[in-house]
Amino acid sequence: MSRTLTCYGAAETVTGSRHLIEANGKKILVDCGLFQGPSEVRQRNWQPFPVAPSDIDAVVLTHAHMDHIGYLPRLIKDGYRGPIYATGATVALARISLPDSGRLQEEEARFLNKHNYSRHKPALPLYTEKDAYAVFKQMEKVPYRSFFPLPGGLQWQYLPAGHILGSAFAEIYFPEGDRILMSGDLGRFDTPIIKDPTPCDFAEYLMIESTYGNRLHDRENSKIRLASILKDAFQNGSALIVPSFAIGRTQELLYLIHELQDEGHCPRIPIYIDSPMAVSTTEVYRAALDEHDEDFHEEIDLGHLPLDPAGVQFVRDRNQSKALNSTSGPLVIIAGSGMANGGRVVHHLYHRLRDPNTVVLFTGYQAEGTMGRRLIEGEPEVRIFGQEVPVHATVDTLNGLSAHADQSEMLRWLSFFKTPPKMTFIVHGEPPAQEALQAKIAEELGWDTQIAKDSTPYALS
């Protein structure tokens, strides 16, 4: 029986993870993400799904980032009626992020129509908040390390991936006995809050992400550097604006600030988490006791609240968010989105980029075409809400906090394999990163690899 793997996203690009396994006449979709970044990439979200959604038999999710789950409401709107499998934490986070995505898309469409900014008349959301809520009727929670059936006689289990809360590798077994290991996004070792990626020692086929395939994370001590940035902001009376991903990065920042305060290395500067989604996500992180690593449990046992540093305020109300635009420093505003291509942080940047006493701190990957990428590349002005805004603020980066493994960490994880896979498919990266990772795997491990091409079926036999 023929078996194939086809990537309909995250192939020679970072976002839009959608990987279709066809076996025994059944179609299994692993991840169902949004394309993000430049407008020409985002336009792919509006193209019909390459396979009729009604023909897909099951969806397996690796984690709750929008480039892995953000297309689900549209898939269902267009006819998908099967199960959507995810870990319990992924379901909890999706219940926050998907409605938020639908709501933001509706708000953006209203804004564009009101100001006549859209080329489309009228501008429409890809899906609505109501569409997003429809997803949860089809979601089913699946625990780690337990085998479950898939259509076509397949079996699979989840293994912790160490990327964000609830992230998992999907290890899928075919009836003939061999397997494909889908990495989703590969996390890092020895990071706060969650457990390390699971060492895996064998799979006939492997899919691995390559976001940082050509880079090594800065080996700076991120905590010490963050302390220095916070001290400078406090002493200078600055507004420190931190575009941050609501899932994962915001909680790691809170954890580090709490540690710095406990160690006496951080001033009691007002900190605003200005994101309803990040506020709700932090509540999920607090409650997910079975996902926490030993260090987090030790903090709890000592009576500490590791995600609640002194001076933090969690902002849900829109009027309170608006009031921050006229609040004098020193203060820290942590708001989404992490690439500054949407969300409340855009409003803060609109009001504060002109001010030389503003510091904008990026703490994660900035995709091509995003405002975050333009700012870290030093563009003198950026377009926000139809206006060119001069950049007089200081733009800084804190590179050591990425939740993605870098090249050396990917190779460390791959080194656990006792036997090379028949084929390793490289996805979820820009071409230079993928080519560098491919060359490094060949040099150090001697494995056969394939940089997956979009919409190209690969035989698994």
C-alpha positions in Angstrom: 0.0 0.0 0.0 1.5 3.4 -1.0 2.2 5.9 1.7 3.1 9.5 1.1 4.0 12.7 2.9 3.1 16.1 1.4 3.9 19.5 2.9 1.3 22.2 2.1 3.1 24.8 4.2 6.3 25.3 6.2 8.2 24.1 3.2 11.1 26.4 2.5 9.3 28.9 4.7 8.9 29.2 8.5 5.1 29.4 8.9 1.9 27.6 7.8 2.8 24.1 9.1 0.4 21.6 7.3 1.7 18.2 6.6 -0.4 15.5 5.1 0.2 11.8 5.5 -1.7 9.5 3.2 -1.8 5.8 4.0 -4.2 3.0 3.4 -6.6 5.3 1.6 -6.8 7.7 4.6 -5.5 11.3 5.0 -4.0 12.4 8.3 -3.1 16.1 8.6 -0.3 16.9 11.1 -0.7 20.6 12.1 -2.9 23.2 10.5 -1.2 26.5 10.8 -1.5 30.1 9.5 1.0 31.6 7.1 2.6 34.7 8.7 5.0 37.3 7.7 5.0 39.3 4.4 1.7 40.0 2.7 2.6 37.7 -0.2 3.0 34.8 2.3 -0.1 35.7 4.3 -2.1 35.6 1.0 -1.7 31.9 1.0 -4.2 31.7 3.9 -6.9 32.8 1.5 -6.1 30.1 -1.1 -8.3 27.0 -1.0 -6.8 24.2 1.0 -5.0 21.9 -1.6 -7.0 18.9 -0.3 -10.8 19.1 0.2 -11.2 19.5 3.9 -14.1 17.0 3.9 -11.7 14.4 2.6 -9.3 14.6 5.6 -9.8 11.9 8.1 -8.0 13.2 11.2 -5.9 16.2 12.4 -3.0 15.7 14.8 -1.6 18.9 16.4 1.9 19.2 17.8 1.4 22.5 19.8 -0.6 25.6 20.1 1.4 28.3 18.2 -0.7 30.0 15.5 1.6 28.8 12.7 0.6 25.3 13.7 -3.1 25.6 14.6 -4.3 29.0 13.3 -5.9 27.7 10.1 -8.2 25.2 12.0 -11.3 27.5 12.0 -11.1 28.0 8.3 -10.5 24.2 7.7 -13.7 23.5 9.6 -15.6 26.4 8.0 -14.7 24.8 4.6 -15.9 21.4 5.5 -13.6 19.4 7.8 -15.7 17.3 10.2 -13.2 14.8 11.7 -11.4 14.7 15.1 -8.7 17.1 16.1 -6.2 15.5 18.5 -4.0 17.5 20.9 -2.5 17.4 24.3 -4.5 18.7 27.2 -2.4 21.9 27.5 -2.6 22.5 23.7 -6.4 22.3 23.9 -6.4 24.8 26.9 -4.1 27.2 25.0 -6.1 26.9 21.8 -9.2 27.8 23.6 -7.5 31.1 24.3 -5.5 31.8 21.1 -8.0 30.8 18.4 -10.9 33.0 19.5 -8.4 35.8 20.0 -7.2 35.3 16.5 -10.8 35.4 15.1 -11.5 38.5 17.1 -8.4 40.3 16.0 -9.2 39.5 12.4 -12.7 40.9 12.7 -11.3 44.1 14.4 -8.7 44.5 11.6 -11.3 44.1 8.9 -13.5 46.8 10.6 -10.5 49.1 11.0 -9.5 48.7 7.3 -13.0 49.3 6.2 -13.5 52.3 8.4 -10.3 54.0 7.2 -10.6 52.7 3.6 -7.1 51.2 3.8 -8.0 47.8 2.2 -7.6 47.0 -1.5 -10.6 44.6 -1.0 -14.1 46.1 -0.7 -15.0 45.2 1.9 -12.1 43.7 3.8 -13.2 40.4 5.4 -11.7 38.3 8.2 -10.3 34.9 7.3 -12.5 33.6 10.0 -14.5 35.0 12.9 -14.4 34.5 16.7 -17.6 32.4 16.3 -15.8 30.2 13.7 -12.9 29.7 16.1 -15.2 28.4 18.9 -16.6 25.8 16.5 -13.1 24.1 16.5 -13.5 23.0 20.1 -16.4 20.7 19.4 -14.0 18.5 17.4 -11.0 18.6 19.7 -10.0 15.6 21.7 -7.4 15.6 24.5 -4.7 12.9 24.2 -2.1 12.4 27.0 1.6 11.9 26.5 3.1 8.4 26.0 -0.1 6.6 25.3 -0.9 4.9 22.0 -4.1 5.9 20.2 -5.6 4.8 16.9 -5.7 6.8 13.7 -7.7 6.0 10.5 -6.2 3.5 8.2 -4.9 1.2 10.9 -2.3 3.7 12.1 -1.3 4.2 15.8 0.4 7.2 17.4 1.7 8.6 20.6 2.8 12.0 21.9 6.2 12.6 23.4 7.1 15.9 25.2 8.9 18.3 22.8 10.1 21.0 25.2 9.0 23.9 23.0 6.1 25.4 24.8 3.5 24.1 27.3 1.8 21.1 25.7 4.2 20.8 22.8 4.7 17.3 21.5 6.4 15.1 18.9 3.9 12.9 17.1 5.3 9.4 16.7 3.1 7.8 14.1 3.2 4.0 13.3 2.0 2.5 10.1 0.3 -1.0 10.2 3.5 -2.5 8.6 5.4 -1.6 11.8 7.6 1.3 10.7 7.0 4.9 11.8 7.5 8.6 11.1 8.4 11.0 13.9 7.0 14.5 13.3 9.0 16.9 15.5 6.6 19.9 15.3 8.9 22.5 16.8 11.9 21.3 18.7 12.5 22.8 22.1 15.6 23.5 24.0 17.3 21.7 26.9 17.6 23.3 30.4 15.1 26.1 29.9 12.7 27.3 32.6 9.2 26.0 33.4 8.7 23.0 31.1 10.5 19.7 30.7 13.3 19.1 28.2 12.7 17.5 24.7 12.3 13.8 24.8 15.4 11.9 23.5 14.4 9.6 20.6 16.6 6.9 19.3 14.9 5.5 16.2 12.4 6.2 13.4 12.3 5.1 9.8 11.3 8.6 8.8 11.8 11.9 10.6 10.6 15.4 10.0 12.5 18.2 11.8 12.1 21.9 11.9 15.0 24.2 10.9 14.0 27.7 12.1 17.5 28.2 13.5 19.3 25.7 11.3 22.0 28.1 10.3 22.5 29.8 13.7 23.7 29.4 17.2 21.8 31.2 19.9 23.7 33.8 21.7 25.5 32.2 24.7 25.1 35.3 26.7 23.5 34.8 30.1 20.0 36.1 29.2 19.1 36.6 32.8 22.1 38.9 33.5 21.5 40.8 30.3 17.8 41.2 31.1 18.8 42.6 34.5 21.0 45.2 32.9 18.3 46.3 30.5 15.7 46.6 33.3 18.2 48.6 35.5 18.9 51.0 32.6 15.2 51.5 32.0 14.6 52.2 35.6 17.5 54.6 36.0 16.7 56.5 32.7 12.9 56.6 33.3 12.4 54.8 30.0 9.4 52.9 28.6 10.7 49.4 27.8 8.4 47.9 25.2 8.7 44.2 24.7 6.8 42.6 21.8 6.3 39.1 23.1 4.6 35.9 22.1 1.7 35.3 24.5 2.4 31.6 24.7 5.7 30.7 26.2 7.9 33.8 25.9 5.8 36.0 28.2 5.8 33.4 30.9 9.6 32.8 30.6 10.1 36.6 31.0 8.0 36.6 34.1 9.9 33.7 35.5 13.3 35.3 34.9 12.2 38.7 36.3 10.9 36.8 39.4 14.3 35.1 39.8 16.2 38.4 39.4 14.0 40.0 42.1 14.6 37.1 44.5 18.4 37.5 43.9 18.3 41.2 44.3 19.4 42.0 40.8 16.3 43.7 39.5 14.6 47.0 40.5 10.9 47.0 41.4 9.9 48.6 38.1 6.2 48.6 37.1 5.5 45.7 34.6 2.4 45.5 32.6 1.4 42.4 30.8 -0.9 44.1 28.2 -2.5 41.1 26.5 -5.7 39.4 27.4 -4.4 36.3 25.7 -1.1 36.4 27.6 -3.0 36.9 30.9 -5.1 33.8 30.2 -2.2 31.8 29.0 -0.2 32.6 32.2 -3.2 31.2 34.2 -2.9 28.0 32.1 0.8 27.8 32.8 0.3 28.2 36.5 -2.2 25.3 36.6 -0.3 22.8 34.4 1.5 21.1 37.2 2.3 17.9 35.3 4.1 19.9 32.6 6.5 21.8 35.0 10.1 20.9 35.4 11.8 20.2 38.7 13.0 23.8 39.2 9.5 25.1 38.8 8.2 22.6 41.3 10.9 23.5 43.8 9.8 27.2 43.6 6.2 26.2 44.3 7.3 24.0 47.2 9.1 27.0 48.7 5.9 29.0 48.6 7.0 31.2 45.7 4.9 32.4 42.7 7.4 32.1 39.9 5.1 33.7 37.3 4.1 36.7 39.5 7.1 39.0 40.1 6.6 42.0 42.3 5.1 45.0 40.5 3.4 43.1 37.7 -0.1 44.1 36.6 -2.1 41.9 34.2 -4.1 44.1 31.8 -7.2 42.9 30.1 -9.2 46.1 29.8 -8.8 48.0 26.5 -9.1 51.4 28.2 -6.4 50.5 30.7 -4.2 49.5 27.7 -4.9 52.8 26.0 -4.0 54.7 29.2 -0.5 53.1 29.1 0.3 55.1 26.0 0.4 58.3 28.2 1.9 56.7 31.2 5.4 58.0 32.0 8.4 55.7 32.6 10.0 53.9 34.0 7.8 51.0 33.1 7.8 47.8 31.2 5.0 46.9 28.7 5.0 43.3 27.5 2.5 42.9 24.8 1.7 40.8 21.7 2.4 40.1 19.1 6.0 38.8 19.3 6.9 40.0 15.8 5.0 43.3 16.2 2.8 42.4 13.2 -0.5 42.8 15.2 -2.0 43.1 18.6 -1.7 45.8 21.3 2.0 46.2 21.0 1.5 47.9 17.6 -0.5 50.7 19.3 2.3 51.1 21.9 4.9 51.3 19.1 2.8 53.8 17.2 2.8 56.1 20.2 6.3 55.6 21.5 8.7 54.9 18.6 9.2 58.6 18.1 10.5 59.0 21.7 14.3 58.6 22.1 13.7 57.5 25.7 11.8 54.4 24.5 13.6 51.0 24.3 12.1 48.3 22.2 13.3 44.8 23.2 12.8 41.8 20.9 13.2 38.4 22.5 12.4 36.0 19.7 12.6 35.2 16.0 11.4 37.9 13.6 10.2 36.6 10.3 10.9 38.3 7.0 8.4 41.0 6.2 7.3 41.6 9.8 7.6 45.0 11.5 9.9 43.3 14.1 12.4 42.3 11.3 12.3 45.8 9.9 12.9 47.4 13.3 15.9 45.1 14.2 17.4 45.7 10.8 17.4 49.4 11.6 14.8 50.9 9.2 14.5 54.7 10.0 10.7 54.6 9.8 8.0 52.0 9.7 4.4 52.2 8.4 1.8 51.8 11.2 -1.9 52.4 10.7 -1.3 53.9 7.3 1.3 56.4 8.5 5.1 56.5 8.4 6.4 56.6 11.9 10.0 57.7 12.5 12.0 55.4 14.7 13.9 57.4 17.3 13.6 54.7 20.0 16.5 52.3 20.8 15.9 48.9 19.4 17.6 46.0 21.2 17.4 42.2 21.0 17.7 39.5 23.7 18.6 36.4 21.6 19.0 33.8 24.3 15.4 33.2 25.0 14.2 31.5 21.8 12.0 28.4 22.4 13.4 26.8 19.2 16.5 24.7 19.3 19.5 26.2 17.4 21.8 24.2 15.1 23.9 22.7 17.8 20.8 21.8 19.9 19.2 20.1 16.9 22.3 18.1 16.3 22.4 17.2 20.1 18.8 15.9 19.8 19.6 14.0 16.5 22.6 12.4 18.1 20.3 10.3 20.4 19.3 8.3 17.3 21.1 4.9 17.3 20.3 4.2 13.6 19.8 6.9 10.9 16.3 7.3 9.6 15.7 6.2 6.0 15.0 9.8 5.2 14.9 13.0 7.3 12.7 15.7 6.0 13.7 19.3 6.8 10.8 21.8 7.1 9.8 25.0 8.9 12.8 27.2 7.9 13.9 29.8 5.4 16.1 28.3 2.7 19.5 29.4 4.0 18.7 27.9 7.4 17.5 24.6 5.8 20.6 24.3 3.5 23.0 24.9 6.4 21.2 22.3 8.6 21.2 19.8 5.7 25.0 20.3 5.2 25.7 20.0 8.9 23.7 16.8 9.3 25.5 15.3 6.3 28.9 16.4 7.7 28.4 15.2 11.3 25.9 12.3 10.9 26.1 11.2 7.3 22.3 11.0 7.1 20.1 11.2 4.0 18.0 14.4 4.1 15.4 16.1 1.9 14.5 19.8 2.1 10.7 19.4 1.6 9.3 21.2 -1.4 5.8 22.6 -1.1 3.0 20.4 -2.5 5.4 17.6 -3.5 4.5 14.1 -2.4 7.3 12.0 -0.9 7.0 8.2 -0.8 7.3 6.6 2.7 8.3 3.1 1.6 
